[in-house]
Amino acid sequence: MSIDLTLDPSDWDAFRASAHEMLDASINQMMAAREGRVWTPLPEDQKQGFTGPLPREGRDVTNQMEALLPHGVGNTHPRFFGWVHGAGTPSNILADITAAAMNANLGGRDHGAIYVEKQVVDWCREIFDFPANSSGLIVSGTSIATLIALKAARDRITDFESRKTGRPEKLVGYTSTQTHTCVARTFDILGIGSDALRKIPVNAQFEIDCDALRLAIDEDRKAGFTPFVIVGTAGAVNVGAIDDLNQLASISKDQNLWFHVDGAFGAPGMLSDLLRPRLKGLSKADSIAFDFHKWLHVNYDAGMILMRSEDTHRRTFSERPDYLKGADRGLAAGNSWPTEYGPELSRGFRALKVWSQLATHGTEKLGALITRNCEQAQYLAKLVDETDGFERLAPVPMQICCFRFCPDDAPHDKIDLLNDEIVMRLQEDGIAAPSTTLIGGKNAIRVNITNHRTTFEDLDLLVREINRIGRSIVSEWLET
């Protein structure tokens, strides 16, 4: 059998028709995002359709891909409250199509896509009031952004000799007990070791205890350790707490430590009139890691590392072998290249969907949506406080509300199990998708609201359904 040795369609008109059909199906999916179930598991027969032997001959898989559309994690739905996922936007579909058609590698060279990313970096400088000589890089998310930032912090303390000789012994860093696990993972990946990350206790507001931090730094210095970084949090993953960033910046300056902020979902709160006053300390950070795909609703995936010192950033990663030699003219111009600011040489055109989101909707609307989500979280907290059988377990500094259902007639030793079961049934019934976490040793229903489609009525429904399902479960238990 002869093989047509091309990967282009043999019939472009048929391909165009199929592509239009797929685009219509995708837009229809977004149009219906407010309707129906939140989460719909992939049926067994469709799971089987994605298994099988390695394909030796090609086939048309358009219908199979279209059938996947209703079976995402559910984060486009207004009642997806689990974890911190952005809701996406229809306009980003067009950006992804354009980026796919260009198939650009943003590792470097002089081409149009590079200038889009440079514009996004400039806009981020403006949002966070960073200096003109700062630098930035679009990455997959805050986990990789944190790795880039803390490698710069490590290399800086050794005047970049650690790039060749490895890490100096007995390095230590500091963060709160509420910080995302990606920071400890970064210590592991960099060879510093997760035990070298000192987890400082928090106050009643779940913010890092700055007095305990100062004491820990002093004790480590006396014990012969070398402190090198403080990691503040703008939006702790459990409850959304914001550390006292101004005070952390002051401690970092006094101690000559790198000040990094994990702002995965909280940092874009700088666009919100409500949150901006509490986040102004971000402008004093040496580096900020955050995501566009959370509270700015850019389609997955897109994160950012913003670094105050371009020189430190570039010296941490720059490596230009002969085959990547730059030039003043031609395709090898456009220096310096993005690959000099991170570990990747091959990089997709994530910048276009970020640029499109900011340009299409504007920062005023995006900021207002962030503010509304915070107001919705306060509304939910009030509902919880005023509804019999509910107990709120934490303050609500931003958009996360943690509580549990614990009516008087429920078996005391089964309250944690009760709340787990409530969340499972909400998800399996397609009603809503909150998550769970532990707050003060108690199992909590954790409701995160980072969704531009969520309404106040969705929160009314959530509380009603938790109450209904919870009382039904308790009745089942009491009957047995």
N, C-alpha and C positions, 0 to 999 in steps of 0.2 A: 504494500500500500504506500502510495506516495504521500509525503507530508508537505503541506503548504508552509514553507519556511518564512513565516512572518507572524508577528503577534498583533498586527493590525487587523481590523475586521475585514472579512472577504466581501461583506456587503455593508457599506457605510450607512446607507439609508435604513436598513434594518436595525443596525446598531443605534442610530439616532432615534428611531421610534422606540426602541427598548429603553434607551436612556431617558427619554421624555416620560415614559410610563413609570420608570423608577423615581424620577423627580416628583411626579404627581403623587405617587404613593408616599414619598417622604414628607411632602408638604401636608398631605392629608393627615399623616400621623401627628405632625406638630399642631395642626388645626384642632385635632381631637384630644390634645394633651390634657384638657380639663375634664374629660369625660371618662366614664367607665372605671375599670379596676386600676389600682395603683401599680400593683405587681402581678404579672401573669407568667407563671413558670413555663418554660419551654416544654411542650408535650413530648412524650417519650418517642413517638414516631419521628418527630423532627430532630430529636437528639440523635436517633439512629441514622438520620440522613446526613449527619456530619461525621459519621464514622465509616470506616471501610478501608480497603487497600489503597495504596498509593495510585493515583490516577495515571494511567499510561496514555490515554487519549483524552482530549479535552471535550467539554460539553457546556451547554448553556446553563449557567447557575443563577440567572437573573431572578427567576421565580423563587428560588430557594432563599436568596438574600432578601427579597421583598417580604417573604413570610416571617423573617426574623423581627421585623419592625415592631410588632406589639409585645415583644418579649425582652425588653431591656430591663434594667434594674428598677426603673420606675421614676427616676429623678426628674423627668419632664412633667410629671403630674403634680398638681398643687398640694396634694396631701402626702408627698414623699417628705418625711421628716427625719429619716435615719441618716446618721453621719452628716458630713457637710459636703453635699454635692450641689453644684449649680444646676439650673433648670434648662440651659441652652436656649438658643433663639433661632427662628427660621432664617434670619438674615445670614447667620453663620453657615448655613447650607451652601449658599452661593460662594462664600469665601473658600470653603473646603473644595468645592468644584474647581474654582479658579486655581487654587494651589495644586490640586491634583493634576490639572492640565499642564501647568508649568513644570511640575516635577523638579523643582529647583533644590539644589543642595546649598544650604546656607552656611557651610563651613567657611566659605570665603569667596574670593574673586569679585570682579566688578560687574554686577548685574542688578536688575531692577529690584529683586526681592530683598537684597541687602539694605537698600535704602528705606524700605518699609520697616524693617526691624530697627534701623537707626532712629526712625521717627518715633516708634513706640518707646524706645529707651529715652528719648528726649521728653516725651510726654510724662513718663514715670518720674524723671528728674523733677519736673514741674509739680507733679502731684505731691511728692514727698519733700520738696524744697531742698533737693540735693544740689551740690555745686556743679558748675558747667563741666568741670574736669572729672566728674564721676563716670562710672561705667556700668553697663548692664548687659544681661544676656537672657534671652528667652529659652527656657528649658521645659522639661516635661512636667515639673511640679516642684513643690517646696522641698521634697526629700533630696532631689539632686541639687537644688539651689543651696540647701544647707551644707551639703558636701563641698560645694565650690567655696562657700564662704568660710567654712572652718578650716579648709586646707590653706586658704590665704592667711587666716589667723595664725595657723601653725607655722607656715613658712616665714611669715613676717618676724616672728620672735627669734628665728635663727638667721635672720638676714638672708633667707632663701637657701642656705646651705643644706637644709633638710630635704631639698629636692634631690640631692645627690647622696647624702649620707644617711638619710632616714630621720626618724623623729628623735629629738632629744629626750633623755630619760626624765621620768617623773613629771610630765606635763599634766595639769589638771584644769578643768573648766567647771562652770557653775550654771545651774538653771533651777527652775522650781520643780516640785514633785508633779505639777500639772502639765508640764511641757510634753509635746508630742514625742513619741518614741523614735522618730527619725533622727533626733539629735544624738541619742545614745547609739543608734546604729551608725551614725557618721563617725563617732569616736572609735567604734569597732573597725569600720572600713579603713580609717586612716591609720590604724595600727596603734592608736593611743590606748585603746581598751575602754569598754563601757564603764568599768569601775572607776575610771579617772574623771567621770562626769559626776560631780557632787550635786545631789538633788536636795535643794534647800526647801525647808518646810514653808507652808503658806499660811496666811492669816485667815480670818473668818470670811473674807471676800474672795478667797482662793487665789490671792496675789502673793508673789514671792515676798518673804520676810526679809527686808533689807538689813536689819540688824543681825539676823542669823547669817546672812550672806557675808557681811563684813567680818564677823567672827570666824567663819569658815576659811576665808582668804587668809586671815592672820595666822590661824592655826596651821594651815598648809605651808605657808612660808617658813614658819618656825620649824616644821618637820622636814624641811629641805625639798619640798615640792616647788614646781614652777607654774603658778597660775598664768593662763594665757587668754582666756575668753570668758565673758559673761553672756549667756543667752537669755534675753528677755522674751516674753510672750505677749503678743497682741491678739488675744483670742485663744485662751486655753481650751484644749479640745473637749474637756468634760463639760464645762459650764460657760465658756466664753469669757473668762476673766482676762482683764488687761493689767499687766504688771505696771508699777510706777516707773514708766520709761525714762522720765526726766531724772529720777533718783538713780536708776541703774546707769544712765549715761554719766552722771556725776561720779559714781563709784568707779566706773571703768576708767574715767579720765584720771582720777586720783591714784589709781592702782596701775596705770599704764597697761590696761587690758583691752583687748578687742571687744567691742560691743556689737553683738549680733542680735537681731530681732526675728523671731519666728512669727510672721504675720500671715500665715497661710490663708486664713479667711478674714482676719480682722483688719489687716493693713489697708485694704481698699475702703475701709470705713472712713478714711481721710476725705472721701468724697461726700460724706454725710455731715450735714450741719449738726446733727445730734452727737455724733461720735468724735468729730474732728478735735474738739478741745482736749479729749482724753488721749489722743494719739499723737499730739504734736511732738512728743519726745522722739518719734520715729526719725525726725530730721537730724537728730544727733547721733544716729547709729552709724557704725562703720559698714554695716551690711544689713540688708533687709531681704528676706525670702518670703514670697507670697505667690498666690495662685490667681490667675485670671478665670480659671474654670470653676471657681466657687462662687463668690458673691458678685462677680461681674458677668457670670453666665456665659462666658466664652465656651464653645463646645470643646469637649475633652480632646487632647490635653494641652495645657498651656500654663506654665509658671514663670517666675522671674527671679533673678538674683540682681540686686542693685547694690553697687559697692562704691563707697565714698572715694577711695583712692584708685584711680585707673591704673596708676603705675604699679601698685601692689597687686591688683587684679591680674594685669598682663604678665608681670614677672612670675606669678604663681603658676601660670599655665603655658606661656608662650614657648613654642618649639617649632622652628621653621627649617626643616631639612631642605636639601637642594631641590627636591621635587615639589616643594611648596614655596619656592622662592618668589618674592613679590616683584613688582615692576611699577614704573611710573605711568605706563600706558598699556593699553590692551586689556585682555581678560584677567591677567594676573595683577592688575592694579587694585585700587580700593582698599589699601592698607589703613589701619591694621585689620586683620580678619577675625571674625567671631571665634574661630577655633583657638585663638590665642587667649580666650577668656573662660575656657571650660574644657572638659575632657573629650568632647565629641568633635570629630572632623566631619562626619556625615550628620547633617542636621536638616530636618524637614522645614517647610515654610509655615511654621506655627504663627509667625508674626502677622500674617495677612488676616486671620480671623480675629486677632486681638485688635489690630488697626481698624478693621471693619466694624467691630463692636463699638469701639470708642467713637469712631467717626459717624456711624449711623445713628447712634442713640444719644451721644453726648454725655458728659460727666454729670450734668445737673440731674438728668433723669435717672441715671444709674445710682447717684447718691441718694436721691429721693426714695428709690426702691429699697435701698439699704435701710434708710430711716424707717420706712413702713414695716419692714420685717422686724426691727427692734420694737416698734410700737405693738406689733402683733404678739411678740413674745411677752410683753408686759400685760397685754390683754389676756393671754393664756394663763399667766401667773395669777391674775385676779380671779379668773374662772376657777382655777384650782383651789385658791384660798377660800373661795366662797361656796364650794361644793362639798357636801357631806361625803365622807369616806375617802377624800383625797388629802395628801400631805405633800407640800412642796419641800424639797430637800436642799435647795441652794438658791442664792440670789440670782437675779437675771440681769447681768450687766450688758448684754448685747441681744443675741437672737436665739439663745438656747435656754430652755426651761426644763428642769429636772424635777420629777415628782413621782409619787407612787400611789396606787390605789390600796387602801388598807381599812376597809369598813370594820366596825366593831365586832361583827359576827364572824369575820374570817378567822380561821385558825392562826394564831400568832406565829407559829413555827412554819407556816406555809406562805407568808406574805411575799417573800422573794420569788418563790415558785409561781404564785398567783400573778405577779407582774410579768414574769417571763411568758406565761401562758397567754395573758392578755395581748402582749405584743405579737406573739406567734399567730394568734387568731386574727388580729387586725391585718397582718400581712397576708395570711393565707386566704382570707375572705376578700382581699382586694380593697378594703376600706381605707386603710392608711398604712404608712410604713415608718413608724418611729423605730428607735433602737433602744438598747439598754446599756447602763453603765453602773458602776458602784460609786456611791456618794456616802462617805462616812461609814462604810461597811454595809450600807443598805442598797439593795437592788432598786435602781431607779429607771423609770420610763424617761428616756431622753428625747426631747422634741427639739430638733434644730429647724429653723425657718430661714433658709437661704433660697427662696423661690419667688420669682416675680409674679407667679400665677396664684399664689396662696391668697385666700380671702379670710376675713374675720369669721365668716360663716363656716369655713373649713375647720376652724378651731372649735366653734360651737359643736359641730358634728363630732369631732374627735373626742371631746369630753363626754358627750352623750353616749358614744359607742363604747368608750372605756368603761363607763359606769354600767351600761347594759351588759357587756360581755363579762365584766368582773363579777357582777352580782349573779349572773347565770352560772359562772364557774363555782362560786361559793355555794350556791344552792345545790349543785351537783355533788360537791364534796360533803355537804351536811346530810344529804340524802343517803350517802353510802357510809 
